[in-house]
Amino acid sequence: MKYELGPCLLALRLSEAGMTAEQLAQLLQYKPERLVDYIDNKRIMPLKTAIAIADTLGCRERDLYELKPL
């Protein structure tokens, strides 16, 4: 099945983990602005980044975006 990426769910996942974007950025050694761009849907995170974020937050990569079937 094919999917289209919907809105980024990173803010929700951060909230569930009790973490801020700044804390996650520090753990992963990313700039906080980069994570904010994902949250604001200004950028789509690359797979490698999604894996690192999902691993850190204890979720799956596919939980970071709303998926819309085509």
N, CA, C and O atoms as a GROMACS GRO file, in nm:
protein
  280
    1MET      N    1   0.085  -0.118   0.000
    1MET     CA    2   0.000   0.000   0.000
    1MET      C    3   0.089   0.124   0.000
    1MET      O    4   0.192   0.128   0.067
    2LYS      N    5   0.049   0.223  -0.076
    2LYS     CA    6   0.123   0.349  -0.082
    2LYS      C    7   0.065   0.448   0.017
    2LYS      O    8  -0.055   0.450   0.044
    3TYR      N    9   0.154   0.532   0.071
    3TYR     CA   10   0.114   0.633   0.167
    3TYR      C   11   0.170   0.769   0.128
    3TYR      O   12   0.274   0.779   0.063
    4GLU      N   13   0.101   0.870   0.170
    4GLU     CA   14   0.151   1.007   0.161
    4GLU      C   15   0.175   1.053   0.305
    4GLU      O   16   0.098   1.022   0.395
    5LEU      N   17   0.285   1.126   0.324
    5LEU     CA   18   0.313   1.177   0.459
    5LEU      C   19   0.220   1.292   0.491
    5LEU      O   20   0.205   1.386   0.413
    6GLY      N   21   0.157   1.282   0.606
    6GLY     CA   22   0.075   1.391   0.657
    6GLY      C   23   0.159   1.475   0.752
    6GLY      O   24   0.281   1.479   0.740
    7PRO      N   25   0.095   1.540   0.845
    7PRO     CA   26   0.166   1.625   0.940
    7PRO      C   27   0.263   1.544   1.028
    7PRO      O   28   0.240   1.427   1.058
    8CYS      N   29   0.369   1.609   1.067
    8CYS     CA   30   0.467   1.551   1.158
    8CYS      C   31   0.405   1.540   1.296
    8CYS      O   32   0.339   1.633   1.343
    9LEU      N   33   0.427   1.427   1.362
    9LEU     CA   34   0.373   1.403   1.496
    9LEU      C   35   0.481   1.410   1.604
    9LEU      O   36   0.462   1.361   1.715
   10LEU      N   37   0.594   1.470   1.571
   10LEU     CA   38   0.706   1.476   1.665
   10LEU      C   39   0.668   1.549   1.794
   10LEU      O   40   0.708   1.505   1.902
   11ALA      N   41   0.593   1.657   1.785
   11ALA     CA   42   0.554   1.730   1.906
   11ALA      C   43   0.473   1.640   2.000
   11ALA      O   44   0.492   1.643   2.121
   12LEU      N   45   0.384   1.560   1.943
   12LEU     CA   46   0.303   1.468   2.022
   12LEU      C   47   0.391   1.361   2.087
   12LEU      O   48   0.376   1.330   2.205
   13ARG      N   49   0.484   1.306   2.010
   13ARG     CA   50   0.573   1.202   2.063
   13ARG      C   51   0.664   1.258   2.172
   13ARG      O   52   0.692   1.191   2.271
   14LEU      N   53   0.710   1.382   2.155
   14LEU     CA   54   0.791   1.446   2.259
   14LEU      C   55   0.710   1.463   2.387
   14LEU      O   56   0.759   1.437   2.496
   15SER      N   57   0.586   1.506   2.373
   15SER     CA   58   0.498   1.524   2.488
   15SER      C   59   0.476   1.392   2.561
   15SER      O   60   0.481   1.386   2.684
   16GLU      N   61   0.451   1.287   2.484
   16GLU     CA   62   0.432   1.154   2.544
   16GLU      C   63   0.556   1.106   2.619
   16GLU      O   64   0.545   1.037   2.720
   17ALA      N   65   0.673   1.144   2.569
   17ALA     CA   66   0.799   1.104   2.632
   17ALA      C   67   0.841   1.200   2.744
   17ALA      O   68   0.940   1.176   2.813
   18GLY      N   69   0.764   1.309   2.761
   18GLY     CA   70   0.799   1.406   2.864
   18GLY      C   71   0.929   1.478   2.835
   18GLY      O   72   1.008   1.506   2.926
   19MET      N   73   0.951   1.508   2.709
   19MET     CA   74   1.077   1.567   2.664
   19MET      C   75   1.048   1.689   2.577
   19MET      O   76   0.944   1.696   2.512
   20THR      N   77   1.140   1.783   2.577
   20THR     CA   78   1.129   1.899   2.489
   20THR      C   79   1.214   1.877   2.364
   20THR      O   80   1.300   1.789   2.361
   21ALA      N   81   1.188   1.958   2.263
   21ALA     CA   82   1.269   1.951   2.140
   21ALA      C   83   1.414   1.984   2.172
   21ALA      O   84   1.505   1.926   2.113
   22GLU      N   85   1.435   2.076   2.264
   22GLU     CA   86   1.572   2.115   2.302
   22GLU      C   87   1.646   1.998   2.368
   22GLU      O   88   1.764   1.976   2.342
   23GLN      N   89   1.576   1.924   2.453
   23GLN     CA   90   1.638   1.809   2.519
   23GLN      C   91   1.672   1.700   2.418
   23GLN      O   92   1.780   1.641   2.423
   24LEU      N   93   1.580   1.674   2.326
   24LEU     CA   94   1.605   1.574   2.222
   24LEU      C   95   1.721   1.616   2.134
   24LEU      O   96   1.808   1.536   2.101
   25ALA      N   97   1.722   1.743   2.096
   25ALA     CA   98   1.831   1.794   2.013
   25ALA      C   99   1.966   1.776   2.082
   25ALA      O  100   2.064   1.739   2.018
   26GLN      N  101   1.969   1.802   2.211
   26GLN     CA  102   2.095   1.788   2.285
   26GLN      C  103   2.139   1.641   2.288
   26GLN      O  104   2.257   1.612   2.269
   27LEU      N  105   2.046   1.550   2.313
   27LEU     CA  106   2.078   1.408   2.316
   27LEU      C  107   2.134   1.358   2.182
   27LEU      O  108   2.227   1.278   2.178
   28LEU      N  109   2.074   1.408   2.073
   28LEU     CA  110   2.113   1.361   1.939
   28LEU      C  111   2.219   1.448   1.873
   28LEU      O  112   2.265   1.419   1.763
   29GLN      N  113   2.257   1.555   1.942
   29GLN     CA  114   2.354   1.651   1.890
   29GLN      C  115   2.307   1.713   1.758
   29GLN      O  116   2.382   1.725   1.662
   30TYR      N  117   2.178   1.752   1.757
   30TYR     CA  118   2.119   1.825   1.646
   30TYR      C  119   2.093   1.967   1.692
   30TYR      O  120   2.088   1.994   1.812
   31LYS      N  121   2.078   2.056   1.598
   31LYS     CA  122   2.035   2.192   1.631
   31LYS      C  123   1.886   2.188   1.662
   31LYS      O  124   1.810   2.126   1.588
   32PRO      N  125   1.842   2.254   1.770
   32PRO     CA  126   1.699   2.254   1.802
   32PRO      C  127   1.613   2.307   1.687
   32PRO      O  128   1.500   2.262   1.669
   33GLU      N  129   1.666   2.401   1.611
   33GLU     CA  130   1.592   2.460   1.499
   33GLU      C  131   1.555   2.354   1.396
   33GLU      O  132   1.450   2.361   1.332
   34ARG      N  133   1.642   2.256   1.381
   34ARG     CA  134   1.617   2.148   1.285
   34ARG      C  135   1.494   2.069   1.327
   34ARG      O  136   1.408   2.038   1.244
   35LEU      N  137   1.484   2.037   1.456
   35LEU     CA  138   1.368   1.963   1.505
   35LEU      C  139   1.242   2.047   1.495
   35LEU      O  140   1.135   1.995   1.463
   36VAL      N  141   1.253   2.175   1.523
   36VAL     CA  142   1.138   2.265   1.512
   36VAL      C  143   1.089   2.271   1.367
   36VAL      O  144   0.969   2.278   1.342
   37ASP      N  145   1.182   2.268   1.272
   37ASP     CA  146   1.142   2.265   1.130
   37ASP      C  147   1.061   2.140   1.099
   37ASP      O  148   0.965   2.146   1.022
   38TYR      N  149   1.098   2.025   1.156
   38TYR     CA  150   1.020   1.902   1.136
   38TYR      C  151   0.882   1.918   1.199
   38TYR      O  152   0.781   1.887   1.136
   39ILE      N  153   0.879   1.968   1.323
   39ILE     CA  154   0.752   1.986   1.394
   39ILE      C  155   0.659   2.080   1.318
   39ILE      O  156   0.538   2.056   1.310
   40ASP      N  157   0.715   2.186   1.262
   40ASP     CA  158   0.636   2.286   1.187
   40ASP      C  159   0.611   2.245   1.043
   40ASP      O  160   0.555   2.323   0.965
   41ASN      N  161   0.652   2.124   1.006
   41ASN     CA  162   0.633   2.072   0.870
   41ASN      C  163   0.703   2.156   0.763
   41ASN      O  164   0.655   2.165   0.650
   42LYS      N  165   0.814   2.217   0.800
   42LYS     CA  166   0.895   2.292   0.703
   42LYS      C  167   0.995   2.202   0.633
   42LYS      O  168   1.041   2.232   0.523
   43ARG      N  169   1.029   2.091   0.698
   43ARG     CA  170   1.123   1.993   0.642
   43ARG      C  171   1.071   1.854   0.674
   43ARG      O  172   1.003   1.833   0.774
   44ILE      N  173   1.103   1.759   0.588
   44ILE     CA  174   1.072   1.618   0.614
   44ILE      C  175   1.201   1.553   0.662
   44ILE      O  176   1.306   1.566   0.600
   45MET      N  177   1.191   1.483   0.774
   45MET     CA  178   1.312   1.423   0.830
   45MET      C  179   1.358   1.305   0.745
   45MET      O  180   1.277   1.223   0.703
   46PRO      N  181   1.488   1.297   0.721
   46PRO     CA  182   1.543   1.182   0.649
   46PRO      C  183   1.527   1.054   0.733
   46PRO      O  184   1.512   1.062   0.855
   47LEU      N  185   1.530   0.940   0.669
   47LEU     CA  186   1.510   0.813   0.736
   47LEU      C  187   1.610   0.794   0.850
   47LEU      O  188   1.573   0.751   0.959
   48LYS      N  189   1.735   0.825   0.826
   48LYS     CA  190   1.838   0.810   0.928
   48LYS      C  191   1.805   0.892   1.053
   48LYS      O  192   1.824   0.846   1.165
   49THR      N  193   1.755   1.012   1.034
   49THR     CA  194   1.714   1.098   1.145
   49THR      C  195   1.591   1.041   1.214
   49THR      O  196   1.584   1.039   1.337
   50ALA      N  197   1.495   0.994   1.137
   50ALA     CA  198   1.374   0.936   1.194
   50ALA      C  199   1.407   0.814   1.280
   50ALA      O  200   1.346   0.793   1.385
   51ILE      N  201   1.501   0.734   1.235
   51ILE     CA  202   1.543   0.616   1.312
   51ILE      C  203   1.604   0.660   1.446
   51ILE      O  204   1.571   0.603   1.550
   52ALA      N  205   1.691   0.759   1.442
   52ALA     CA  206   1.756   0.807   1.565
   52ALA      C  207   1.653   0.866   1.661
   52ALA      O  208   1.659   0.841   1.781
   53ILE      N  209   1.560   0.945   1.608
   53ILE     CA  210   1.457   1.007   1.692
   53ILE      C  211   1.366   0.899   1.750
   53ILE      O  212   1.338   0.901   1.870
   54ALA      N  213   1.319   0.807   1.668
   54ALA     CA  214   1.229   0.702   1.716
   54ALA      C  215   1.297   0.616   1.822
   54ALA      O  216   1.235   0.582   1.923
   55ASP      N  217   1.422   0.582   1.801
   55ASP     CA  218   1.496   0.501   1.898
   55ASP      C  219   1.507   0.576   2.031
   55ASP      O  220   1.491   0.516   2.138
   56THR      N  221   1.535   0.704   2.026
   56THR     CA  222   1.549   0.784   2.146
   56THR      C  223   1.417   0.801   2.220
   56THR      O  224   1.414   0.799   2.343
   57LEU      N  225   1.308   0.817   2.145
   57LEU     CA  226   1.177   0.839   2.206
   57LEU      C  227   1.103   0.709   2.239
   57LEU      O  228   0.999   0.711   2.306
   58GLY      N  229   1.156   0.596   2.193
   58GLY     CA  230   1.092   0.467   2.220
   58GLY      C  231   0.966   0.445   2.139
   58GLY      O  232   0.870   0.385   2.188
   59CYS      N  233   0.967   0.492   2.015
   59CYS     CA  234   0.852   0.469   1.927
   59CYS      C  235   0.904   0.414   1.794
   59CYS      O  236   1.024   0.392   1.778
   60ARG      N  237   0.813   0.394   1.700
   60ARG     CA  238   0.852   0.347   1.566
   60ARG      C  239   0.868   0.468   1.474
   60ARG      O  240   0.810   0.574   1.499
   61GLU      N  241   0.945   0.452   1.370
   61GLU     CA  242   0.965   0.560   1.274
   61GLU      C  243   0.833   0.606   1.215
   61GLU      O  244   0.811   0.726   1.197
   62ARG      N  245   0.745   0.513   1.187
   62ARG     CA  246   0.617   0.548   1.125
   62ARG      C  247   0.525   0.624   1.220
   62ARG      O  248   0.425   0.680   1.177
   63ASP      N  249   0.558   0.625   1.349
   63ASP     CA  250   0.479   0.700   1.447
   63ASP      C  251   0.515   0.849   1.448
   63ASP      O  252   0.454   0.928   1.520
   64LEU      N  253   0.612   0.888   1.369
   64LEU     CA  254   0.657   1.027   1.367
   64LEU      C  255   0.580   1.113   1.267
   64LEU      O  256   0.591   1.236   1.268
   65TYR      N  257   0.503   1.048   1.180
   65TYR     CA  258   0.421   1.121   1.081
   65TYR      C  259   0.284   1.058   1.073
   65TYR      O  260   0.268   0.937   1.091
   66GLU      N  261   0.185   1.139   1.046
   66GLU     CA  262   0.054   1.087   1.010
   66GLU      C  263   0.066   1.031   0.870
   66GLU      O  264   0.119   1.098   0.781
   67LEU      N  265   0.018   0.910   0.849
   67LEU     CA  266   0.027   0.847   0.717
   67LEU      C  267  -0.112   0.844   0.654
   67LEU      O  268  -0.209   0.801   0.716
   68LYS      N  269  -0.120   0.892   0.530
   68LYS     CA  270  -0.246   0.896   0.458
   68LYS      C  271  -0.239   0.799   0.341
   68LYS      O  272  -0.156   0.816   0.252
   69PRO      N  273  -0.325   0.696   0.341
   69PRO     CA  274  -0.324   0.603   0.227
   69PRO      C  275  -0.361   0.674   0.098
   69PRO      O  276  -0.446   0.764   0.097
   70LEU      N  277  -0.297   0.634  -0.010
   70LEU     CA  278  -0.329   0.690  -0.142
   70LEU      C  279  -0.433   0.606  -0.213
   70LEU      O  280  -0.472   0.637  -0.325
   0.00000   0.00000   0.00000
